[in-house]
Structures are given as structure tokens and as C-alpha cells.
Amino acid sequence: MMFKSVLAGSTALVLVSAAAHAGGVERTAFSPGFLFEKGDYAELSFGHAAPDVSGVQAVPVPLPGPVLFPAGGNSGDMAEDYSTVTLSYKQQMSDKFALGVVFDQPIGAKVNYSNPAYLYGLGTGSQAEINSNALTVLAHYRLSDRVSLYGGVKGQQASGTVSLFNGYTMSTSKETDFGLVVGAAYEIPDIALRVALTYTSDITHTFDVQEGGLPSLPFSTTVPQSVALDFQSGVAKDTLVFGSIRWRDWSEFDITPVGYLGAFGGSLVSYDNDSITYSLGVGRKFSEQWSGAIFAAHEPAGGGFSGNLGPTDGYTSIGLGATYTAGSVKVTGGVTYARIGDAQTEAPIPGVTFGNFTDNSLLGVGIRVGYSF
């Protein structure tokens, strides 16, 4: 039981904080850990991320009239702080069968170029925001004390807005669509071993759109599928190793409003590469009340150009967490620091670097309260 207490708190902070600049526009990732808590169980997680992302314009840009906007200007910090909330609940229906529900915000973005020394900060600047909420309903069935299956339906609502320095604006309707989550787990309880493999299907939203304040044609965006392998194992008395490997098909994600395509000849947001994220940690029990963990995560850079509305490419993070247990209540808190991978954005001329974004970072904090009853 101690091992699960450490794991629940530690992986929560990995997901809340380290995933803050994971591939694409991911904010939180599904974890099946709450389904394996004893009896009925509820938990509430809150995370806050403070990214610091800035770059330098690499090329001069001609503006209307005899004006050449110079290179060398700094964008300033264009990635705004944000918070996430996750609520999970499990009802144990019998020894073998349980129902669960998760509310979270799986994707999101909050961009604000406001420094007029950088092209995207001219005039009123450039802003973009993506918002989402999701509710996943799951069933968990134990085939034996070692093998179990889980799965269910995920309903996701998403919307977005964009306002660029050149006068282009876009806003979408809020759309709700559905996908599937399925998984299987293998456990050896005597050594706190658990390996869980989870597949989350893609979800396609078709949005009603306004561009430039006028109705435009609808467009579709696919929030991509993912596969995650989560694992844990006791390695010594009161010591647990845990981690995960997660792949997500971000090359399938594309935002291309019809008016933007006609005016600028390309996608507003797209990604050339999928993402693979690795995490690994060690948890240690110090007393009946206190346990702690240290953990790290890494997402390799994909290379190529990044979008001007998301100029990052991979990350490496390290974090510390501590869990306090009092009866049926567990409180976990922690902090993560991430070095965000360097990225280059592309100019309107294909193959030409527009901005160099280097030496960027993120600080994330999280707290989770779990209650067994």
C-alpha cells in the first residue's frame, strides 16, 4: 500500500508539471493509476505552469511601403502562465469490477506576442488560445489478481481563438466529440509491480468558424491518438521505481481555416513529427506518514521548424515531490523545473528561419489530494 501512495503522488506531478510543454498542445495526459487504489477513491489535482519562452527575429521583413522591419528584435516572453485541474473518482462495485470517471483539460495553448521589437508583436500583437475540457467514463475488470482490463468513452470539448499582428482574426465554436480509452495491466502485488498499457483514440472536431469577424467555412481538427506504457516496481524495502513511455501522433494535428489558407497558403498550426515522452522516478517511504520522490522526464526534439504560435521542441525536466498520509487522506505536493528545447520558426519563404528560440525554461508546481473511503 505504501508503494501505491508514493506512486500516485509522484506521477501526478510528472503529468501536471513536466507535461506542460509536451509535444503539440498537450496539457495533461490520462493515467490509470487511480483505478488501482483500494476501495472507493477520489482525488483532486491542481497544477500551475510558468513557462518563459522568448526568441530573436532572424531575418528582416519588408512591410507595406518603403519599410524594412529589422532583424534582431527579441519577442519577449510569449508563453503565458496557465493552470490545470484534474478530478478523478473510482467506485468499487465488487471485488473484480469498478467504475471510474476523470475530468481534465487535455489540450490547451496560451500565446501572447506583445513586444513590438519582434514582428509578431507589432500593433496589437499576436494572441492565440486553445481551451478544452474532457470527461472520461471507465470500467475496470480484474480477470485475476494479476491481470486486469479497463476502458471507456472520452467526451472532449474544444475551442480556439487567434488574433495576429497583420489583422487576421479567427474564432471557433465550442464542439464536443467522443473517443475511446482502452488498456490492460499486469501486476505482482508482493513486489508492487504493475505494468499498464493504455491506448487513447483520436478525436476529430469540426468547428464553425468566424474569420475577420465574418462567418467562414467549417474546418476539422484531429486531436491525435496516443499509446502509453506506465510501470512501477518495488526494488528494495520502502523503495519504488516508476516511470512511463508515451507516444502521441502529433503529425496528424492540423489547424487550417479556409480563409487563412487562401490568404497565406499554409496551415495556422501543424507539426511535422510525433512525440515520445519518457519519465522515470524513484519513491521512498521515510515514515508511516511521509514519503518522497525524485523524478525526471525527457521528450527528444523532433527537429525541423516549429510553429510561430508554439516555438518549442522537446524538453528535459527534473522534479521533487512529497506525500503526507493521514488515515484515508493523502496530500502530495511538488515542483518541476524544465529546460525547453531550442526551436526555429519558419519565415514566409519556405526553408528560411524566421525566429530562433533558445535557452527557455518552465517552472511547474502541483498539489494533489486523495481520499479513500
C-alpha positions in Angstrom: 0.0 0.0 0.0 2.9 2.4 0.7 4.2 1.9 -2.8 1.0 2.9 -4.4 0.8 6.0 -2.2 4.2 7.2 -3.4 3.5 6.4 -7.0 0.1 8.2 -7.1 1.6 11.5 -5.8 4.8 11.3 -7.9 3.3 10.5 -11.2 0.7 13.2 -10.7 3.4 15.8 -10.6 5.1 14.4 -13.6 1.9 14.7 -15.6 0.9 18.1 -14.2 4.2 19.8 -14.4 6.6 18.1 -16.8 4.0 17.7 -19.5 3.5 21.5 -19.5 5.5 21.7 -22.7 5.0 18.2 -24.1 4.5 17.6 -27.8 1.8 19.5 -29.6 -0.7 21.3 -27.4 -0.9 18.7 -24.7 -1.6 19.9 -21.2 -2.5 16.7 -19.2 -2.2 13.0 -20.1 -4.5 10.2 -18.9 -3.1 8.0 -16.2 -4.9 4.8 -15.0 -3.3 4.8 -11.5 -6.4 5.9 -9.6 -8.2 2.7 -10.8 -5.8 0.6 -8.8 -6.4 2.3 -5.4 -8.1 0.2 -2.8 -11.8 0.5 -2.3 -13.7 3.7 -3.3 -11.3 6.6 -4.1 -11.4 10.3 -5.1 -8.6 12.7 -5.9 -8.3 16.3 -6.9 -5.2 17.7 -8.6 -4.2 21.3 -9.3 -1.2 22.3 -11.3 0.3 25.7 -12.3 2.9 26.2 -15.0 5.0 29.3 -15.6 6.9 29.0 -18.9 9.5 31.5 -20.0 9.8 31.3 -23.8 11.4 34.0 -26.0 13.2 34.2 -29.3 15.1 36.6 -31.6 13.9 37.5 -35.1 16.5 36.1 -37.6 15.6 37.9 -40.8 14.4 41.4 -41.8 10.8 41.6 -43.2 9.5 44.1 -45.8 6.3 45.9 -44.7 3.9 47.8 -46.9 5.6 50.9 -48.2 9.4 51.5 -48.2 9.8 50.0 -44.7 12.1 47.1 -43.8 11.3 45.7 -40.4 14.8 44.8 -39.0 16.1 41.5 -37.7 17.5 41.1 -34.2 14.4 42.1 -32.1 13.5 39.9 -29.1 10.0 38.5 -28.9 9.8 38.9 -25.1 8.1 36.1 -23.1 5.3 35.0 -25.4 4.1 31.9 -23.4 1.6 32.9 -20.7 1.2 31.1 -17.4 -1.7 28.6 -17.1 -3.3 26.3 -14.6 -4.9 22.8 -14.9 -7.4 20.9 -12.7 -8.0 17.1 -12.7 -10.7 15.3 -10.8 -10.8 11.5 -10.6 -13.3 9.2 -8.9 -13.5 5.4 -8.6 -16.4 3.4 -7.2 -15.6 -0.2 -6.3 -18.7 -2.2 -7.3 -17.3 -5.6 -6.4 -14.0 -7.4 -5.8 -13.5 -7.6 -9.5 -15.3 -4.7 -11.0 -15.0 -0.9 -10.6 -16.3 2.2 -12.4 -14.3 5.4 -12.7 -14.6 8.9 -14.1 -12.0 11.6 -14.9 -12.4 15.3 -15.6 -9.4 17.1 -17.1 -8.2 19.6 -19.7 -6.2 17.5 -22.1 -5.1 20.2 -24.6 -4.5 23.9 -24.4 -2.4 26.9 -25.6 -2.0 30.5 -24.4 0.3 32.6 -26.6 0.8 36.4 -26.4 3.4 38.3 -28.5 3.4 41.8 -27.2 6.9 43.2 -27.8 6.9 45.5 -30.9 10.6 44.8 -31.4 9.5 41.4 -32.9 7.3 41.3 -36.0 4.5 39.3 -34.3 4.3 41.9 -31.5 3.5 44.9 -33.9 0.3 46.8 -33.4 -2.0 44.9 -31.0 0.4 42.0 -31.1 -0.5 38.3 -31.8 -2.5 36.1 -29.4 -3.8 32.6 -29.6 -5.7 30.4 -27.2 -6.9 26.8 -27.2 -9.2 25.6 -24.5 -10.6 22.1 -23.7 -12.5 20.1 -21.1 -12.8 16.3 -21.1 -14.8 13.7 -19.2 -13.8 10.1 -19.4 -16.0 7.3 -18.0 -14.3 4.0 -17.4 -14.9 0.4 -16.3 -12.1 -1.7 -14.7 -12.4 -5.5 -14.5 -10.0 -7.9 -12.8 -9.5 -11.2 -14.6 -7.3 -12.4 -11.8 -5.2 -10.9 -9.0 -2.5 -10.2 -11.7 -4.3 -9.3 -14.9 -7.0 -6.6 -15.4 -8.7 -4.7 -18.3 -10.1 -1.2 -18.4 -11.7 1.0 -20.9 -14.4 3.5 -21.6 -15.6 6.6 -23.5 -14.0 10.1 -23.5 -16.1 13.1 -24.3 -14.0 16.2 -25.2 -15.0 19.8 -25.8 -12.6 22.2 -27.5 -12.5 25.7 -28.9 -9.9 28.3 -30.0 -9.2 31.9 -30.9 -6.4 33.7 -32.9 -5.6 37.3 -33.4 -2.4 38.2 -35.5 -0.4 41.4 -35.9 -1.4 41.5 -39.6 -5.1 41.9 -38.8 -6.1 38.3 -39.2 -8.6 37.0 -36.6 -10.3 33.7 -36.1 -12.6 32.2 -33.6 -14.3 28.8 -33.4 -17.4 27.3 -31.9 -17.2 25.0 -28.9 -17.6 21.5 -30.2 -17.9 18.2 -28.2 -16.9 14.9 -29.7 -16.1 11.4 -28.5 -13.3 8.8 -28.5 -12.2 5.6 -26.7 -9.8 4.7 -24.0 -8.7 1.0 -23.6 -6.0 -0.6 -21.6 -4.6 -3.7 -19.8 -2.5 -4.1 -16.7 -0.3 -6.9 -15.2 0.6 -6.9 -11.5 2.6 -8.8 -9.0 1.3 -7.4 -5.7 4.0 -8.9 -3.5 6.7 -6.7 -5.1 4.3 -3.7 -6.0 4.9 -4.5 -9.7 2.4 -3.0 -12.1 2.7 -2.5 -15.9 -0.2 -0.8 -17.6 -0.6 -0.2 -21.4 -3.2 2.4 -22.4 -4.5 3.4 -25.9 -6.4 6.6 -26.3 -8.1 7.1 -29.7 -8.1 10.3 -31.7 -11.0 12.7 -31.5 -12.0 14.8 -34.5 -13.7 18.2 -34.0 -15.5 20.0 -36.9 -15.8 23.7 -36.0 -18.0 26.5 -37.1 -15.6 29.5 -37.8 -15.5 33.2 -38.0 -12.5 34.8 -39.8 -12.1 38.5 -39.8 -15.3 38.8 -37.8 -17.3 37.1 -40.6 -18.7 33.6 -41.0 -16.3 31.3 -42.8 -16.4 27.6 -43.9 -16.1 25.0 -41.2 -12.8 23.1 -40.8 -11.9 19.9 -38.9 -9.0 19.3 -36.5 -8.0 15.9 -35.1 -6.7 15.7 -31.6 -4.4 12.7 -32.1 -4.3 9.2 -30.7 -1.7 8.1 -28.1 -0.2 4.9 -26.6 1.3 5.0 -23.0 3.2 2.3 -21.0 3.2 3.1 -17.3 5.2 0.9 -14.9 6.3 0.6 -11.3 8.1 -1.9 -9.2 9.5 -2.2 -5.7 13.3 -2.6 -5.8 14.2 -2.6 -2.1 12.5 -2.1 1.3 10.3 1.0 1.2 11.7 1.9 -2.3 9.8 2.1 -5.6 10.9 2.8 -9.1 8.3 4.1 -11.5 8.1 5.6 -15.0 6.3 5.8 -18.3 6.8 5.9 -22.1 4.2 7.8 -24.1 3.8 8.2 -27.9 1.4 10.7 -29.4 0.6 11.1 -33.1 1.0 14.9 -33.3 1.9 14.8 -37.0 -1.9 14.3 -37.5 -2.8 17.6 -35.8 -3.5 20.5 -38.1 -5.4 23.8 -37.8 -6.1 25.2 -41.3 -9.0 27.6 -41.5 -10.2 28.1 -45.1 -9.7 31.9 -45.1 -6.2 31.6 -43.7 -5.2 29.0 -46.3 -6.4 31.2 -49.1 -4.6 34.3 -47.8 -1.3 32.8 -46.6 -1.1 29.5 -48.4 -0.5 27.2 -45.4 -1.6 25.9 -42.0 -2.1 28.1 -39.0 -0.7 25.3 -36.7 0.7 21.9 -37.7 3.5 19.6 -36.5 6.0 17.6 -38.7 6.8 15.0 -36.0 5.1 12.7 -33.5 6.3 12.9 -29.8 7.7 10.3 -27.5 8.0 11.3 -23.8 10.0 9.3 -21.2 9.7 9.7 -17.5 11.5 7.8 -14.6 11.5 8.3 -10.9 12.3 6.8 -7.5 9.9 6.9 -4.5 11.0 6.3 -0.9 9.0 5.9 2.3 10.5 7.7 5.3 7.8 7.0 7.9 4.2 5.9 8.2 3.2 9.5 7.3 5.9 10.8 4.9 7.2 9.6 1.6 9.0 11.4 -1.2 10.2 11.0 -4.7 12.6 12.4 -7.3 11.7 12.1 -11.0 12.8 13.2 -14.4 11.2 13.4 -17.9 12.6 13.8 -21.4 11.0 14.4 -24.7 13.5 14.4 -27.6 13.4 17.3 -30.1 11.7 16.4 -33.3 13.8 18.8 -35.5 12.6 20.9 -38.4 10.7 24.1 -37.9 8.2 24.8 -35.1 5.1 26.9 -35.5 5.3 30.6 -34.7 2.4 30.0 -32.2 4.3 27.2 -30.5 8.1 27.8 -30.8 9.3 24.9 -28.6 10.8 21.5 -29.5 11.1 18.9 -26.7 12.2 19.3 -23.1 14.1 17.8 -20.2 12.8 18.2 -16.6 13.5 17.2 -13.1 11.2 17.3 -10.1 10.8 16.6 -6.4 7.6 15.5 -4.6 6.5 14.7 -1.1 3.4 12.9 0.1 1.8 13.1 3.6 -0.6 10.4 4.6 -3.0 10.7 7.5 -5.6 7.8 7.7 -7.6 7.8 4.5 -6.2 11.1 3.2 -3.1 11.6 1.1 -1.7 15.1 0.2 1.1 15.3 -2.4 2.9 18.5 -3.4 5.9 19.1 -5.6 7.8 21.2 -8.1 9.3 20.6 -11.5 11.9 22.6 -13.5 12.1 22.0 -17.2 14.6 23.1 -19.9 12.6 23.6 -23.1 14.3 22.5 -26.3 15.6 25.1 -28.7 13.4 25.8 -31.7 13.4 27.6 -35.0 10.3 29.1 -36.7 9.9 29.4 -40.4 9.6 32.6 -42.4 7.0 33.0 -45.2 9.8 32.0 -47.6 10.0 28.1 -47.2 13.1 26.8 -45.6 14.2 30.2 -44.2 14.4 30.6 -40.4 12.3 33.4 -39.0 13.0 33.2 -35.3 15.5 31.5 -33.0 14.1 30.4 -29.6 16.8 29.3 -27.3 17.6 28.9 -23.5 13.9 28.7 -22.5 12.5 27.1 -19.4 9.4 26.3 -17.3 8.7 26.1 -13.6 5.7 23.9 -12.6 4.1 23.3 -9.2 1.3 20.8 -8.3 -0.7 19.6 -5.4 -3.0 16.5 -5.3 -5.4 15.4 -2.5 -6.6 11.8 -2.5 -9.2 10.3 -0.3 -10.1 6.6 0.2 -13.4 5.6 1.7 
